């Protein structure tokens, strides 16, 4: 009788954020932009992962695009942010199974955890970055982090509220 090896449980305490970089971050709006006309915000994001040459950590790259939707329409404001995160993962090799052709994959539980941490961290950073801009009333919507793994992901429209 063979017993199936149980997959290890990922513990939050085994993930450390070692570095956060804002590679790019800007907001563009016309000098005549009237934020009173904003009816909604539209946002998109994409996430990808990669490992270092020595597999010491896992990097997450999150790109976020935001646009105003005005009523009546005007020249809309746009924003683009590119974040890089370096995560140190305890026993990283456990979470990087090798495929039949020698390619590495990242366990889905680790992908989901890194997606959640990356998105929520960027969400908090952007709240501060959007002060004094056309996006001062915008907060990235709460999403299922697993949805980020099917990138690019349309985060969706958010009413001005």
N, C-alpha and C positions, 0 to 999 in steps of 0.2 A: 504494500500500500504506500503510495507516494503522497506526501503532504505538500500542499501548495504553500509557498513562502508568502507570508503576509507582507504587503507593502508597508513601509514605515510611515508613521504619521508625521506630517510637517508641523513643527512647533514654531509659533511666532517668535519665541526667544532665540531661535537659531538663525534669524535674519537680522542683519545690522546694515543700516544705511551708512556707507563710508564717505560718500561724496554726492553732492547735488550740483550740477552745472546748468546754468541757463546759457545755452549756446546762442540762441537768438530770441529776442523779445521786442516786439514793437506794436504800436497801435497807430493807425493812420485814420485821420478824419479831416474833412474839409473845414476850413476856417469858419464857414457859414453853417456848419452842421448844427441842427437844432435837436437836442436830445429829448425835448418834449414831444417830438413826433414819433419816437420809438414805440412800436407796437409789440415787438418781440425780438429775440436774439436767436441766431442760428449758430450752431457750433458743430465742428467735426474734430475727430482726433484719431491718431494712429499710434500704435505701440509695437515695438519690436525688441527682441532680446538678442544679446550676443555675449559670448564668453571671451575672456582674455586668452592670450597665447599659452599662458601657464595655468589656466583654469583657476586662478586665485579668487575670482569673483564673477559675478554676473552683472552685466550692464543692461539697463533698460533705457530705451530712447522713446520719449513721448513727444508727439507734435500735436499742437492744438491750434485750430483756426476758429475765429469768432467773427460774426458779422451782425450788424444791426439790420432790422427789418422795420422800415418806417411807413407810416400811414398819415398823409400821402407820401409816396416814395420821394426820396431825396438821394443825393450822392451819399451812399452808406459808409459807415465807419467799418474798418476791418482790423483784425488783430491776428498775429501769428506768434506762437511761442514754441520753442524747441528746448526740451529739457533732456539731460542725461543724468541717470542715477547709477551709482556703483554700489552694489550690494555684496556684502561678505556673507556667505552662507555656510553654516557649520556642516561639515561632511558633504560638501557640494557634489562630489562624485556620485553620491547616492541618488541625486536628483537629475543626473545627466546620463541616462541610459544610452548605450551605443546601439545603433541600428545594425542590420545585417551587412550593410556596406561600409561600416565603420563610421558613419555620420553620427554626430551627437544630436540628441533631442533633449528637450527640457520637460521634465515631468509636469503634467497638467496642474497638479496641486501647487507646485512652485510657481508656475506661470500665473496662476490665479492670484496667489499671494502678492507677487511682485506687481502685478497689474493694479491690485487694490491699493497698495502702498504708494505706488508711483502716481496714480490718478488723484488720490486724496491729498497727497503732499502738494502736487501741482495746483490743485484746486485752492488750497490755502494760500499758496504763494500768489496766485492770480488775484485773489480778493484784495490783497495789498497793492499789487501792481496796477489794478484798474481804478484806484482812487484818482480823481481829477481827470478822468478820460470819459469818452462816450460810453464806456462799459461800466461805469461806477455802480450801476444797479444790477449788473450781471454776476451770477455765481454759476460755475459749471454745474450742470444738473447731477444729482445722485444717480448713478447707473450701476448695473450689475457688472463687476469687474471682468467676469468671464466674457462679456460682450466685447470687451476691448481686444480679446484674442482673435476675433474675426475682423482684422483691420483691413482697410480703414473703417472706422466706426462713425456713423452719424450719431452724435450725442443728442441731437434733436433741437427742436424749437423750445424756447422758454418765453412765456409771456412776460411783459415788463413788470407786472405785479405791483 
